[in-house]
Amino acid sequence: MTPIYLDNNATTRVHPEVVEAMLPFFTEQFGNASSIHAFGAEVGSALRKARRAVQALIGAEHDHEVIFTSGGTESNNTAIRSALAANPNRTEIITSAVEHPAILELCAWLEKHEGVTVHRIPVDREGRLDIEAYRNALSEKTALVSFMWANNETGTVFPIEGLAELAKEAGALFHTDAVQAAGKLPIQVKGTDIDMLSLSSHKLHGPKGLGALYVKRGTRFRPLQRGGHQERGRRAGTENAPAIIGLGKAAEMALATMTEDATRMAGLRDRLEKGLVQQIGHCFVTGDPLDRLPNTSTVAFEFIEGEAILLKLNQHGIAASSGSACTSGSLEPSHVLRAMDIPFTAAHGAIRFSLSRETTGEEVDRVLAVMPEIIGGLREMSPFWTPEGPAADAFNPAYA
Amino acid sequence: MWEYSEKVKDHFFNPRNAGALDGANAVGEVGSLSCGDALKLMLKVNPETEVIEDARFQTFGCGSAIASSSALTELVIGKTIEQARKLTNQDIAEFLDGLPPEKMHCSVMGQEALTAAVAQWRGEELEDDDHEEGALICKCFAVDEGMIERAVRTNKLTSLEALTHYTKAGGGCLSCREPLEEMLAQLNAEMVAEGLITAEQAFVFGAAPKPKKKKKAGFELPPMPVPAVGAEAPKPVMPVVAQDGAAMAVPISIQPLAAAPAPAAEAPAAPTGRTPAQEAILVARTVEEMRPVFQRDGGDVELVDLEGSLVLVHLKGACAGCSAASLTLGGLQKQITEALGRTVRVLPVANA
C-alpha cells in the first residue's frame, strides 16, 4: 500500500530536481560566497540566480529586496521586531486572531515584556477578517500591521493588497506572513503597499531551514542578527548556499506551472470535499468558500475526535492533520477554529487535508473510500451518537 | 504521533465492548464535548450477587481515551461492585502496558466513570450542578476536589505538572493554579504523615514558581547575611546574570524541587534551619536537575563549591564561553535560591 501524503501545509516533499540542483553546492562548489577566489565567485553567482527566482515568485521590483533567512519564523520575527525598532514612537501592532503561532506567540511576548499593545482582529464563521474592527484599530500609534496572506488551517485568503493600503493611510508598516500562499497563489508585491513579506522554502517543495523576507526598498529596517555583511548587513551569517539554491529552484518550478497546478489541485480538493460531505453527513467544510487556497481543505466531523480519526487514517497509510492536540495541556481544539466560532461539537473533529501539486485523483479516491467507515465506526462508539443520528442530549454526565 | 503501547493500539483499533448496552442498570457518564472527551460506561449488575455481568462503553475522545474505556470494561466484567470499586486509573493504565504521561487523564476518566456508575448503583446519585465530592476546582475541565484527591493518592502525584497530566486540572486557563497547589501540598503533607511518600517528595505550597511574586522577591538581590559556615565573607562580585533574560531562557518548571520538608502543621519550616551538609546536598540535587537544560545546548554544568551565598559551577562543552549560558545560569540561580529559601549567586569558574 503506497502511503498517501495529504499534510502538505505542514511540510512538502523536496522535489528531486531541487535536490539535484542543491547537491553540487555541498561537495564541489562549497565555497563561501564572500571569498575573493573562484570557489566563492561560483557560489555568488548561483545565489544571485536563486534570489532572482524568489524575486520573480513574489513579483518584487528589485532582487535585493529579498533577504534569505532560516525560515518563516525568523522572517516573521525579523519583520515584527524591525518595525518596532525602526518606529520608536509607535508602539502598537495589529494582527489577526488566526495567525500562525510564529506571529501570535511573539506578539503575546512583546505585549507582556516590552509594553507593546497588540490588537487581534477577529474573524467571522468563514474565517474572513472583520475589516471594520481593523479600521478602528488603526491609528497614529500603529507601528506595524501583520496579516497572513492565507490561513494554514482553513486556507482562507485575506485581501492583502487592500489591507496594506489601509495600513499605508495610517502611516503604519505592513507585513504579511505569506508562508502558505507563496508558490500556490500569484503574488505581485511591486506596486502594492506591502512593505514586508515572509515565505518559507519547505512549504513549496524546497529544503527545510530556509526562508526569505521581502523588504521593500526604502523601508526602515533593523536587522535581527548582526555580525556580518551578508544580505547587505540585514541578516548576518554565512549564506546557507545549498538551501538557498534549493529554494531558488523550487520557486522557479512553482512559478512555471502555478496556474495549472492551482486549477488541478482545486479540482481534486472539490472532489474530496464533495465526496466527504455527500457520503458522510454531519460534517462541513470550513473557511471562506469564495477565496481559499486551492490545496487546503479542513472538514469538521461532528461528535468525534480528531486524533482518533488520524490514527485510523494512518492505519490506511493516509497522512493528514487535525487542529486539535488532545493533551492535558492544550484542550482548545484549534485557535483558528475557535476564533471562527466553530462549535465544540465539530471543532474537536476537524481534519485538514492539504494537497500538493503531486497529489493524484487516485489518492483522493482512496481517501473517499475509507473515510465513511472510519467516521461511522467512531460515531458508533460516541456517546453523542445513536443509530438514528446525533444525540447530544442523550448524554448526561454527573459533571461536565 | 503519540507513542502508544501495542496494547493501547490494539484496544483502540479493536475495542472490546463498544456500543450501547440494553438493560444496563448502572450507568456512569463523565466528560463533555467541550472538554474534548466524554465516556458513558454501562453496567449490567446482578441484583442478587452484585456481580457485573456485562459492561459496555461509548466514548468520544482520542485513541487512548477509547483504549482506556475498552480496558475498563474488560477489567470490570466478572467483578463484584465491591471489587470494581477498588479499581484505580493505575489498573487501567497497567492493563494497557502504560499510557504516555500526557494521556494519563484518559485512564482517570475511566475511573471517574466507574465511580459514577457505582454511585448510581448504590443510589448515591451525584447531582448535576452540585458537586457532592467537594468544590469544583478546575472549571475548564470540571475537575472537583474528590477527583483530585483520588488521582493524587492513587498515583502518588507530587507535582502540579503531573496533576495536570492525570486530571487535566490546570491545563486550561490556569486560574485554578493556586487552589490546586494548596490542595496538592495539603494532600502530600497528609501522605507524608501516612508514610505513603517521603518528606522530600512532597509538594510544598509556594515551591512552584509564581511569576508575579518572584519578580519582586527574586530579582532584587538583598544584601545577604553571611552564613556562619562560610568562613570568609563573600567577595564583592559583579552579577553575571541578565535577570530579565533569565525568565525567558529557562522554561518555568512547575515541578517543585522537592527540597523543603512538608510544612509541619503549626510551624513553617525555617529556611535557614539546615546544616551546611544538608544545604550542599540540596544544591547538588538542584544542579543535577538542571543539567538537562545545559545538555540540551550541547554543554554541561558541574557544581564546584558552595561558599556562603556563592554557588560556584564549572561550565563545560558548548556552554563554556557562550554568552547565552549566563541566561541559563540565571535559571539555575533561581532554582537554587528557591530550594534553599535564601538568595544565592551562581558564578561560573574556570576549573573544577
Interface residues (C-beta under 8 A of the other chain):
Chain A: W109 H113 F303 I304 E305 G306 E307 A308 L311 K312 N314 Q315 S324 C326 T327 S328 G329 S330 L331 P333 F344 T345 H348 E380 M381 S382 P383 F384 W385 T386 A392 F395 N396 P397 A398 Y399 A400
Chain B: M1 W2 F12 F13 P15 A18 G19 A20 G28 E29 V30 G31 S32 L33 S34 C35 G36 D37 A38 L39 K40 F57 Q58 T59 F60 G61 C62 G63 A65 I66 E102 K103 M104 H105 A116 A119 L126 D128 H131 L136 C140 F141 A142 D144 T164 H165 Y166 T167 K168 G171 G172 D244 M248
